[in-house]
Amino acid sequence: MQLVIDSATASCSAALIGADGALIDARHEVVGRGHAERLVPMIDELLAGRRPDSILVDCGPGSFTGVRVGLAAAHGLAIGWRVPVAGYSSMALIAAASGEPELAVALLGGHGELFVQSYCDVPLRPLDALRSLAPQDAAAAIDAELVLGSGAEALVAARGRGRWKEALPRAADAGLLPLALRALPPRPIYGRAPDAKPMT
């Protein structure tokens, strides 16, 4: 049994997935902020005394604080339970849950930028690198007709064509990820360079 933790975006969710990939139980809330206060009680409620054999965590991109909260919880629980922990991308999870043959994912990022990446199905895989771009630049870089994510509307509006749908990652969908996309190192995926610059 695997515990999935997702707090990288405005949503906060946790799920238990069986060895066969089937969903056992899940919790999901759109909290915006307050992941640190909500995540651990959510996990405790979900587990109800059960102990997983491994942990899978959303590494981002998304909110700096949300990414760190999820990773801290995953690593802390992994140490306490002595179980392995692996990561996945929030972009890949949204793409996996869509069931679409080709699409792009756009998530709201910092400084008015969008995290963008294109995917195709069978097998699910990224078609380009993760980028953080201004909406106008993202519009020029992304060709997919369908765009999903919290930044999808902004991208399609800047481009003037295409279809969009609001979407956030849900831990319950993690079983849809191919093995290669749910075996990432459990480290932050920030998607953009840090704002702080070294002193010269």
C-alpha positions, -999 to 999 in steps of 0.1 A, spaced: 0 0 0 13 34 -10 6 68 6 4 97 -20 8 132 -8 0 162 -30 2 198 -17 23 216 -44 -6 237 -58 -38 253 -44 -51 218 -37 -42 196 -8 -48 159 -11 -37 124 1 -45 90 -11 -39 53 -4 -31 32 -35 -29 -6 -34 -2 -27 -49 -23 -33 -79 -26 5 -85 -63 6 -74 -74 35 -52 -82 24 -16 -92 58 -2 -85 95 -7 -90 130 6 -90 162 -15 -95 199 -7 -88 231 -25 -73 252 3 -53 279 -15 -31 285 15 -27 267 48 -13 234 36 10 231 66 -21 231 89 -43 208 69 -20 182 54 -9 161 84 -44 159 99 -57 149 65 -31 121 63 -39 109 98 -76 108 90 -69 89 58 -46 63 73 -69 55 103 -42 34 119 -29 19 86 8 21 77 19 23 41 48 4 25 60 34 5 53 71 -1 49 91 -33 49 129 -32 43 158 -56 76 176 -61 61 205 -80 62 228 -97 37 250 -79 37 270 -47 71 272 -31 56 267 4 32 239 -8 61 220 -24 82 222 7 53 212 30 46 181 10 82 170 8 88 177 45 58 155 54 69 128 30 105 126 42 95 128 79 70 100 76 94 79 55 121 82 82 96 74 110 82 44 92 114 34 75 98 32 41 110 44 7 98 77 -8 97 88 -45 84 118 -63 63 129 -93 56 161 -112 23 180 -107 23 186 -145 25 149 -153 -3 141 -128 -27 165 -144 -18 151 -179 -23 115 -167 -57 122 -153 -69 139 -185 -70 108 -207 -63 130 -237 -39 119 -265 -22 153 -266 -24 183 -244 -5 210 -225 -5 218 -188 -3 253 -176 -1 261 -139 0 296 -123 35 304 -112 53 333 -95 56 368 -108 26 364 -132 43 336 -151 29 302 -161 46 268 -157 40 251 -190 47 216 -205 32 196 -233 24 159 -231 12 130 -253 -3 97 -244 4 60 -250 26 60 -232 23 92 -213 54 113 -217 64 150 -219 71 164 -253 92 194 -241 109 207 -210 92 224 -181 93 261 -185 82 292 -166 71 319 -190 50 350 -192 16 343 -207 25 358 -240 56 338 -243 38 306 -232 12 313 -258 39 313 -285 56 282 -271 26 259 -267 8 244 -297 -16 219 -281 -52 227 -288 -63 216 -253 -47 232 -222 -54 221 -186 -44 236 -153 -49 267 -131 -31 288 -158 -49 273 -188 -74 301 -192 -47 327 -192 -26 308 -218 -56 303 -241 -66 339 -237 -31 351 -246 -30 328 -276 -65 337 -288 -74 301 -297 -78 266 -282 -97 250 -254 -90 252 -217 -101 235 -186 -93 243 -150 -75 214 -133 -54 208 -102 -35 176 -93 -53 150 -71 -34 124 -52 -61 99 -60 -50 100 -97 -14 89 -90 -20 53 -100 -25 66 -135 11 77 -138 35 53 -157 63 40 -135 89 63 -151 69 94 -141 63 83 -105 99 73 -97 115 108 -96 139 117 -68 119 133 -40 134 168 -44 117 201 -52 108 209 -89 107 247 -87 104 253 -124 122 286 -124 154 301 -111 154 315 -75 146 352 -70 175 356 -46 209 363 -62 243 356 -47 261 386 -33 290 397 -55 
